[in-house]
Amino acid sequence: MLERNPNLKTTTATPTPKASLALRGLHWFMALAIAAALTLIYVNELYVGHFSVQKVLTNAHIVAGLSVLVLVPLRFAVHWLLPLPPITPAPPRWQARLEAPVHATLYLLMLATPVLGLLVAQSSGRVIGLFGLALPALIGRDIALSHSLEAIHENLALALLCLVAAHAVAALTHHLIRRDDTLKRMV
């Protein structure tokens, strides 16, 4: 029979507390929808003059954007009901103070960007449908307004892209340099 040596210390890794499956799923699905919306609209620029291809890409861009718009309130509710576990080890105070305003800005941009996109489409005279149902028009046809709103929509999308990129870099920095469990909580 094997005897256990009481002088040997065994260490067992404690599992990282993770965000709820619902929150993790929404996080990654929204990341995918945001990436799809941005990719589709940039790919659309490669097909100038190919109207049928551009129409498909534009419609897919709108669906991706509307997906984000629909999922933001759901994600916010899930985050409120099932908050993230704390980061271990705790981040420095300056990082902890930045977390709330950065996340608030992310949520604001994830709402405002698709709302403005919807207004751009509707003010250009497009009827927007989702799952075969026409959405109610929030604004009438006004081409000049559509162009103005489109510029704001594009700038917000770029701001969102920059903030999402900074968010990803911060997560990787936490994982690779600080070696805390920030990233592990969301995978």
C-alpha positions as CSV (number, residue, x, y, z in Angstrom):
1,M,0.0,0.0,0.0
2,L,1.3,3.5,-0.8
3,E,1.6,5.9,2.0
4,R,1.2,9.5,1.6
5,N,4.0,11.7,2.8
6,P,2.5,14.4,5.1
7,N,5.5,16.7,4.4
8,L,4.6,17.0,0.7
9,K,2.4,19.9,-0.1
10,T,0.0,19.6,-2.9
11,T,-1.5,22.6,-4.6
12,T,-4.7,22.5,-6.5
13,A,-5.6,25.3,-8.7
14,T,-8.8,26.9,-7.8
15,P,-11.1,27.3,-10.7
16,T,-11.6,30.9,-12.0
17,P,-15.0,32.2,-11.3
18,K,-16.6,32.8,-14.6
19,A,-19.3,35.2,-15.8
20,S,-22.7,33.5,-16.3
21,L,-23.0,31.5,-19.5
22,A,-25.7,33.9,-20.6
23,L,-23.5,36.9,-20.2
24,R,-20.5,35.2,-21.8
25,G,-22.7,34.1,-24.8
26,L,-24.1,37.6,-25.2
27,H,-20.7,39.1,-24.9
28,W,-19.2,37.0,-27.7
29,F,-22.3,37.1,-29.9
30,M,-22.4,40.9,-29.7
31,A,-18.6,41.0,-30.5
32,L,-19.3,38.9,-33.5
33,A,-22.3,41.1,-34.6
34,I,-20.2,44.3,-34.2
35,A,-17.3,42.8,-36.1
36,A,-19.8,41.6,-38.8
37,A,-21.4,45.0,-39.2
38,L,-18.1,46.8,-39.5
39,T,-16.6,44.2,-41.9
40,L,-19.7,44.1,-44.1
41,I,-19.8,47.8,-44.6
42,Y,-16.1,48.0,-45.4
43,V,-16.4,45.1,-47.8
44,N,-19.3,46.9,-49.4
45,E,-16.9,49.7,-50.4
46,L,-15.0,47.1,-52.5
47,Y,-18.1,46.5,-54.7
48,V,-19.0,50.1,-55.8
49,G,-21.0,49.7,-59.0
50,H,-22.1,46.2,-58.3
51,F,-25.5,47.1,-57.0
52,S,-26.9,43.6,-56.3
53,V,-23.8,42.7,-54.2
54,Q,-23.9,46.0,-52.4
55,K,-27.6,45.6,-51.6
56,V,-26.9,42.1,-50.1
57,L,-24.0,43.5,-48.1
58,T,-25.9,46.6,-46.9
59,N,-28.9,44.4,-45.8
60,A,-26.6,42.1,-43.9
61,H,-24.9,45.1,-42.3
62,I,-28.3,46.4,-41.2
63,V,-29.3,43.0,-39.7
64,A,-26.0,42.8,-37.8
65,G,-26.5,46.3,-36.5
66,L,-30.1,45.6,-35.5
67,S,-28.9,42.5,-33.7
68,V,-26.6,44.6,-31.6
69,L,-29.4,47.0,-30.9
70,V,-31.7,44.2,-29.8
71,L,-29.0,42.5,-27.7
72,V,-27.7,45.5,-25.8
73,P,-30.7,45.9,-23.4
74,L,-30.7,42.1,-22.9
75,R,-27.0,42.1,-22.1
76,F,-27.4,45.0,-19.8
77,A,-30.2,43.2,-17.9
78,V,-28.3,40.0,-17.7
79,H,-25.2,41.9,-16.5
80,W,-27.4,43.6,-13.8
81,L,-29.0,40.3,-12.7
82,L,-25.9,38.2,-12.9
83,P,-22.9,40.5,-12.3
84,L,-19.4,39.5,-13.2
85,P,-17.3,38.0,-10.4
86,P,-14.5,40.3,-9.2
87,I,-11.1,40.2,-10.9
88,T,-8.5,38.3,-9.0
89,P,-6.0,39.7,-8.1
90,A,-7.8,43.0,-7.9
91,P,-6.7,45.6,-10.4
92,P,-5.0,48.8,-9.3
93,R,-7.4,51.5,-8.1
94,W,-7.0,53.6,-11.3
95,Q,-8.1,50.7,-13.5
96,A,-11.0,49.9,-11.3
97,R,-12.1,53.6,-11.5
98,L,-12.0,53.4,-15.3
99,E,-14.1,50.3,-15.6
100,A,-17.5,51.8,-15.1
101,P,-17.1,54.9,-17.5
102,V,-15.5,52.7,-20.2
103,H,-18.2,50.1,-20.0
104,A,-20.9,52.8,-20.0
105,T,-19.4,54.4,-23.1
106,L,-19.3,51.0,-24.8
107,Y,-23.0,50.4,-24.0
108,L,-23.8,53.9,-25.2
109,L,-22.0,53.5,-28.5
110,M,-23.5,50.0,-29.0
111,L,-27.0,51.6,-28.7
112,A,-26.4,54.9,-30.4
113,T,-24.5,53.6,-33.5
114,P,-27.3,51.2,-34.7
115,V,-30.1,53.7,-33.8
116,L,-28.4,56.2,-36.0
117,G,-27.9,53.6,-38.7
118,L,-31.6,52.9,-38.6
119,L,-32.4,56.6,-38.8
120,V,-29.9,56.9,-41.8
121,A,-31.7,54.1,-43.6
122,Q,-35.2,55.3,-42.9
123,S,-34.4,58.9,-43.8
124,S,-33.0,57.7,-47.1
125,G,-36.4,56.2,-47.8
126,R,-35.5,52.6,-47.1
127,V,-38.1,50.4,-45.4
128,I,-36.2,48.3,-42.7
129,G,-37.4,44.8,-42.0
130,L,-36.3,42.3,-39.4
131,F,-37.4,38.7,-39.6
132,G,-39.9,39.6,-42.3
133,L,-41.6,42.4,-40.3
134,A,-41.3,46.0,-41.4
135,L,-40.1,48.2,-38.5
136,P,-42.1,51.3,-37.9
137,A,-40.6,54.4,-39.5
138,L,-39.1,56.7,-36.8
139,I,-38.3,59.4,-39.3
140,G,-39.5,60.5,-42.8
141,R,-37.6,60.6,-46.0
142,D,-35.1,63.4,-46.0
143,I,-31.9,62.9,-48.1
144,A,-30.0,65.9,-46.6
145,L,-30.7,64.7,-43.1
146,S,-29.8,61.1,-44.1
147,H,-26.3,62.3,-45.2
148,S,-25.8,64.3,-42.0
149,L,-26.9,61.3,-39.9
150,E,-24.7,59.0,-41.9
151,A,-21.6,61.1,-41.1
152,I,-22.4,60.9,-37.3
153,H,-23.2,57.2,-37.6
154,E,-19.8,56.5,-39.3
155,N,-17.9,58.6,-36.6
156,L,-19.7,56.7,-33.8
157,A,-18.9,53.4,-35.5
158,L,-15.2,54.4,-35.7
159,A,-15.3,55.4,-32.0
160,L,-16.9,52.0,-31.2
161,L,-14.2,50.2,-33.2
162,C,-11.5,52.1,-31.4
163,L,-13.0,51.4,-27.9
164,V,-13.6,47.7,-28.7
165,A,-10.0,47.4,-29.9
166,A,-8.8,49.1,-26.7
167,H,-11.1,46.8,-24.7
168,A,-9.5,43.7,-26.4
169,V,-5.9,45.1,-25.8
170,A,-6.8,45.7,-22.2
171,A,-8.1,42.1,-21.8
172,L,-5.0,40.7,-23.4
173,T,-2.8,42.9,-21.2
174,H,-4.6,41.6,-18.1
175,H,-4.1,38.1,-19.3
176,L,-0.5,38.2,-20.6
177,I,1.1,40.9,-18.4
178,R,-0.9,41.3,-15.2
179,R,-1.7,37.6,-15.3
180,D,-5.1,38.1,-13.6
181,D,-8.4,36.3,-14.4
182,T,-10.1,39.1,-16.3
183,L,-10.1,37.3,-19.7
184,K,-10.7,33.9,-18.1
185,R,-13.9,35.1,-16.6
186,M,-15.3,35.7,-20.1
187,V,-14.1,32.5,-22.0
